[in-house]
Amino acid sequence: MEEDWQADLEQWLVPYLEGLGNKTRRKMCPAYIAGLIGPGDRKSIQPMAVRSDAVPYDRLHHFIGAGLWDKAPLEATLWKQADDLVGGDGSWLIIDDTALPKKGKASVGVAPQYATALGKNANCQTMVSVTLASGEVPLMLSLRLFLPESWTGDVARMDKAGVPRALQNYRTKPEIALEEIDRVIAAGVRFGCVLADAGYGLSAPFRQALTARGLCWAVGIPRHQKVYPDDAQLIFPVAGRGRPRMRHVPDVTSVAAHTMLEGAKWRQVSWRKGTKERLTARFAAIRVRIADGVPQRIGSAGAQHMPGEEAWLVGEHRSNGERKYYLANLPADTPIKVLAGAIKARWICEQAHQQLKEELGLDHFEGRSWSGLHRHALMSMMAYAFLQSRRLAQAGRKKKSPRAATATQSASSAAGHP
């Protein structure tokens, strides 16, 4: 079985190797990816080199850390293959981020910051991720490092870590995500809707930028996100004295999302079949206008955001008592089951993150440079795409639908390991 997957890998990598040019690099790339997929608990360069008789450590290290090669052709090939496998109008483009725990201060982008997977602040690197998914099959397209202000405020530190000058300005995670979405669109990758958690959904500029690009989206929001009823009207307030008012104001005040849903009708909704039974929760959905328009003074309330885009406000009551809230700009006639399915589809990227770390060593990289980290991340994504394509091929041979190939299988089993 091991020989089978390695032979498949060599064939699968042919279009990637054409973009590398140099003969040595065309040898190092398959060796590196085979090291990520193969057995062994540690997937950093030295342990991988020790496990391989064919590739010495110094050459493998040079390939990732210091070699002069452009990753753009490999990335373009990855995106084309991902689109061929799972792209389409029914696919999701999922925005998230993942933390890579690190010790010390020298690794590029490392700083004490919130790590979602750990649920607390930790010394780590944070990478904004873009995942293309259909059903339960995700393909990771992009992992881009977020630089905290402790880094962007120190040019010498960034130069030492090899951060490109064009990327040394501070960018928020939503801004990085939008840059990556634009690159994905420009590459012709097909998807139907953008999904993101509340870390991105709370950003009005992020939501507005998605709408401005003509994209459908469904995002998490904080419970205190302000909204207006969808029938809110703009009126001229009556001036008690002085000059007449020159600007319209809403005829109602905005309220928090959780308050708006208090009187809504809640119903049990099932969105997909789990490993043991159908997954269900209670949902409510109403049309609202988001309070993210231009700020304006409204009477005694002071400066308030005017009504903005009309959207769905969705609430979820989970069986454990947890409550979550979402906004989606899907059409007004969208059934609540479809809304729930869109909202809950985001889970698959978290599973992809976990597999990339546990099976393919995404968080094992021990280098300190910008280019080394992003090359390692690209190799990890290529390895993951290979395993997913192999799963889909195996599922096809068993006369199953490709969408039925579950991403819950371990990467090592897909590679033929016990």
Salt bridges, closest charged atoms under 4 A:
ASP8 OD2 - ARG390 NE 3.07
GLU75 OE2 - LYS71 NZ 3.74
GLU75 OE1 - ARG183 NH1 2.73
ASP83 OD1 - ARG190 NE 3.03
ASP84 OD2 - LYS80 NZ 3.13
ASP96 OD2 - ARG346 NH1 3.05
GLU136 OE2 - ARG272 NH1 3.67
ASP159 OD2 - ARG165 NH2 2.84
GLU179 OE1 - ARG144 NH1 3.18
GLU179 OE2 - ARG171 NE 2.67
GLU180 OE2 - ARG144 NH1 3.27
GLU180 OE1 - ARG183 NH2 2.84
ASP182 OD1 - ARG213 NE 2.63
ASP292 OD2 - ARG207 NH2 3.05
GLU310 OE2 - ARG287 NH2 3.17
GLU316 OE2 - ARG318 NE 3.14
GLU316 OE2 - LYS344 NZ 2.91
GLU322 OE1 - ARG318 NH1 3.17
GLU322 OE2 - LYS324 NZ 3.29
GLU350 OE2 - ARG346 NH2 3.13
ASP363 OD1 - HIS364 NE2 3.60
GLU366 OE2 - ARG42 NH2 3.48
